[in-house]
């Protein structure tokens, strides 16, 4: 800070000649600096002591180039030298670091003419009275990691503390030049000057803050920057004080946290939360259009179950990479669930083009995937649901529901893995939802009935039993067949309670017939795939039969061929053997429509094979269907299984089936499904008309599974 300045001083040409006589007698440090060479030409003993010059070091001291390394100090020194050359006599406070430790002195500056004609700067130093707090402030400024820089109003450096010098070495530059994007620095500078409020207290200026990328000695780093207006303590002019903190680690940690919060760790794709935000942004743009595609891998759980989770993870990463590689600029791919993905395609409005693109994606995903862990190869299939905005949904929630609905339909339809939403899907879904609500109410009211269709011996025509068939007495839609509600019931797991109600009613009806002296034979009861999810199914069914007072031999459980296959095949097999060992018989329903091999069939505890009605319907006109029926009949005989044909409607079919070796038959030729009262009348009339009792067929002994 300038302490004094004398007016009317002589010009440079009239500077006094330098005379050093008597300076050595002074206790005050005095030295002369050559302003041309920036080397000291003279220093009295007090000055040499101040500069830490030891014995024998004088020559090196006077030869030393005292040009400061600090660009900021150079700038200040230039101002000082200009004043000296102009003949001013003035005082400034300087801090020097001769051995790394600071000392602060008030320097009386004046110009003198040296013997060789150079201009010298005569410096007389006095130790100022510095308060302890000020000394501590100087030390703190020297050692702090905060980078402190003082600029003049034009942006030139006036001062830098050591941290700032280390961060920005070399030639001093203007404020904006340190920014990776100089425009950011210029904007910040202009804002600070626009809000300047210079007052006597240097720290009352308005502060402007921000986080920016800076070019430093360590490369590009993030700095938290605060700048405020103040005054230069030397010149008294407006200055800008800048404090910078390296916040790179914090910014990177924050960016990493944001990335993890918005991306799936397994695949690197956007996650569900971030995808929802992007979908909302895309749909909310006025006049925008595009498509949402939901993708679900088929049977992915089998990969995990068979090959382990490491293989499953490898498959997911590869699927994610294939989907990502198909994107256009601006498209988004996300993993939104375990084996579920989603695509956001802004601007894609061509419906046919969408279907083609989804089909191409399906083909790409179905290509073999090589697991780098096990070396195994997987061929994955996927289902795609497509919904477009604005026509299929003007808001994200509706769009998501409709895309999911299209995906649901695609997964349910055999051979069609890509479906675009249409309004009929919504109507069907609404009906299915209403159906589920009605089913829940029906379970509470026990609104289900059991109908019975006769099973006959093809050779004798005698009754061998019934198949129990489920019916629903709907309050407004009347009597409903299973095909009107089974799919809805299975989709929400209602077949287990419905099946329990039906079986209880069936057992009760059999008990009623037996108590009345009637012989209904064996009654076949269907079990659904959902019921087999309960590992206690065999125990529950056995308990229900005992509660009704029936022997298990009165019941035959029918299971579809497809139930014995797939992921739950072993669980189903275990349950079937428990039922068979408890005394129940087992029938394999719809035989020939699934994919069971003969080896698989040999392991099943099956007593009866039921030939599907589709083969019976065409056997009179199709040699192939007739050959299939004959082959099944021979297979049943060789495996000691009964063979029953479904859907017999005329005598020609009956005669043909009997000739081919079928044992039993079922169909409209023998009787339609009837409620319990009608079935009772049917049995009574049949017995009265023929004077016979129904045949009861002996079962073969329970078979053990073959190796």
Order of alpha helices (4+ residues) and beta strands (2+ residues): beta-beta-alpha-alpha-alpha-beta-beta-beta-alpha-beta-beta-alpha-alpha-beta-beta-beta-alpha-alpha-beta-alpha-alpha-beta-beta-alpha-beta-beta-beta-alpha-beta-alpha-beta-beta-beta-alpha-alpha-beta-alpha-beta-alpha-beta-alpha-beta-alpha-alpha-beta-alpha-beta-alpha
